[in-house]
Amino acid sequence: MQIIRNFKRYEPASSTINDALLRHGVIFFISEDGQDWYDVQKLFQPDTLKIAYDDKGVIRSLSQDVSMLYPEGLSVAEVSNTAANRRADISGEWCFNEGEILRRQYSDEELQQQAEHEKQRLLAIANNVMAPLQDAVDLNEATQEECARLTAWKKFRIEVNRVDTRVPPVTFPALPE
């Protein structure tokens, strides 16, 4: 199984072939230990799963065909093509660590950022639902049902605003019906 780390762009030594490839837009990559991307592709086995991952181990690309990967700024590894490994995807939820594909473990800072994003998303939903209901109330055209819905959404918005996103795990209230 191959693990080749930290590919970056480079310009290969001038030759008739390399110069022609460069003129046609071919991009060359080299690993931290000096291996050319196009040369190392032949080292990968055809029946394995190939992954490209960032410096935090987060999987950014995967394929059975190594030539389908774009390794700029990434490391590339191959793992057994098992059902467990095939469940990984490029959503950011999976990482590669010491030869294994694992569910990503988020840092407290990342969890806080996710919670804050969710808080803002829920507040936006509340504001979008509440705006026309508030218009109906302001114009004395609201039904009892609309008034009740507006009250429920206002309470929801207050509850969401009170959620402290600084200390995970964070629990948000359910959306009103």
C-alpha positions in Angstrom: 0.0 0.0 0.0 1.3 3.4 -1.0 1.3 6.6 0.9 2.9 9.5 -0.9 2.9 12.9 0.9 2.4 16.5 0.1 2.2 17.0 -3.7 2.9 20.4 -5.0 3.2 21.9 -8.5 6.6 22.0 -10.2 8.2 22.5 -13.5 10.2 19.5 -14.7 13.5 19.7 -16.4 13.3 20.9 -19.9 13.1 18.2 -22.6 11.3 17.9 -25.9 8.5 15.9 -24.3 8.2 18.0 -21.1 8.2 21.2 -23.0 5.5 19.9 -25.3 3.4 18.8 -22.4 3.7 22.1 -20.7 2.7 24.0 -23.8 -0.5 21.8 -23.8 -1.4 22.7 -20.3 -0.2 19.6 -18.4 0.4 20.4 -14.8 3.2 18.5 -13.0 3.2 17.6 -9.3 6.0 16.4 -7.1 5.8 14.9 -3.6 7.8 16.1 -0.6 10.3 13.3 -1.2 10.8 14.2 -4.9 8.5 11.7 -6.6 6.8 12.8 -9.8 3.0 12.3 -9.8 2.9 10.7 -13.2 5.7 8.3 -12.4 4.2 7.2 -9.0 0.8 6.4 -10.4 2.1 3.0 -11.7 3.0 2.0 -8.1 -0.7 1.9 -7.1 -2.5 -1.4 -7.3 -5.6 -1.6 -9.6 -7.8 -3.2 -7.0 -7.4 -0.7 -4.2 -9.1 2.5 -3.2 -7.0 5.6 -3.7 -7.6 8.7 -1.5 -6.2 12.2 -1.5 -6.2 13.9 1.9 -5.2 17.2 3.3 -2.7 18.1 6.0 -5.3 17.5 8.7 -6.1 14.0 7.3 -9.4 15.0 5.8 -10.3 13.1 2.7 -10.8 15.4 -0.2 -10.9 13.0 -3.1 -11.2 9.3 -3.7 -11.3 6.9 -6.6 -10.3 3.4 -7.6 -8.5 5.0 -10.5 -5.5 6.9 -9.2 -5.3 9.0 -12.4 -8.6 10.5 -11.5 -7.1 12.3 -8.4 -5.8 15.8 -8.5 -3.2 15.9 -5.8 -2.2 19.5 -5.5 -1.7 20.4 -1.9 -2.7 16.8 -0.9 -1.1 13.5 0.0 -2.2 10.3 -1.7 -2.7 6.9 -0.2 -4.2 3.6 -1.1 -6.2 1.3 1.1 -8.0 -2.0 0.7 -11.1 -1.8 -1.3 -13.4 -3.0 1.5 -17.1 -2.2 2.2 -16.0 -0.3 5.3 -13.5 1.9 3.3 -16.0 2.5 0.5 -18.5 4.2 2.8 -16.1 7.2 3.0 -16.8 10.2 0.9 -15.5 13.7 0.3 -18.0 15.5 2.6 -15.4 16.4 5.1 -16.7 13.8 7.5 -14.0 11.2 6.9 -10.2 11.3 7.5 -7.2 9.1 6.9 -5.0 8.4 9.9 -2.2 5.9 10.2 -3.4 3.9 7.3 -7.0 3.8 8.2 -10.1 5.6 7.0 -12.0 6.9 10.1 -15.0 9.1 10.9 -13.6 12.6 11.4 -13.2 13.8 15.0 -13.8 17.5 15.1 -11.9 19.9 17.4 -13.8 22.0 19.9 -13.2 25.0 17.7 -14.6 23.3 14.6 -17.7 22.1 16.6 -18.2 25.6 17.9 -18.0 27.0 14.3 -20.5 24.3 13.1 -22.9 25.2 16.0 -22.6 28.9 15.2 -23.4 28.2 11.6 -26.4 26.1 12.6 -27.6 28.9 14.9 -27.4 31.5 12.1 -29.2 29.1 9.7 -32.1 28.5 12.2 -32.4 32.3 12.9 -32.6 32.9 9.2 -35.4 30.3 8.8 -37.3 31.9 11.7 -36.9 35.4 10.3 -38.2 34.3 6.9 -41.2 32.6 8.3 -42.0 35.4 10.7 -41.8 38.3 8.3 -45.1 37.7 6.5 -46.8 36.7 9.7 -45.7 39.9 11.3 -46.9 41.9 8.3 -50.4 40.3 8.7 -50.4 41.2 12.4 -49.2 44.8 11.7 -52.0 45.3 9.2 -54.6 43.8 11.5 -55.2 41.1 8.9 -53.8 38.1 10.8 -56.0 35.1 11.6 -55.8 33.5 15.1 -53.8 30.7 13.5 -51.3 33.2 12.1 -51.0 35.0 15.4 -50.4 31.7 17.2 -47.7 30.7 14.6 -46.0 34.1 15.0 -45.9 33.6 18.7 -44.4 30.1 18.4 -41.8 31.3 16.0 -40.9 34.3 18.2 -40.4 31.9 21.1 -38.3 29.6 18.9 -36.1 32.6 17.9 -35.6 33.5 21.5 -34.6 30.0 22.4 -32.2 29.7 19.5 -30.6 33.1 20.5 -30.1 31.8 24.0 -28.1 28.7 22.8 -24.5 29.0 23.9 -22.4 27.7 21.0 -19.1 28.1 22.8 -19.3 24.7 24.6 -20.1 21.6 22.5 -22.2 19.6 22.4 -24.9 22.1 21.4 -28.6 21.2 21.3 -31.0 23.4 19.4 -34.8 23.6 19.9 -37.0 21.9 17.4 -38.6 24.0 14.6 -42.2 25.0 15.4 -44.9 23.3 13.4 
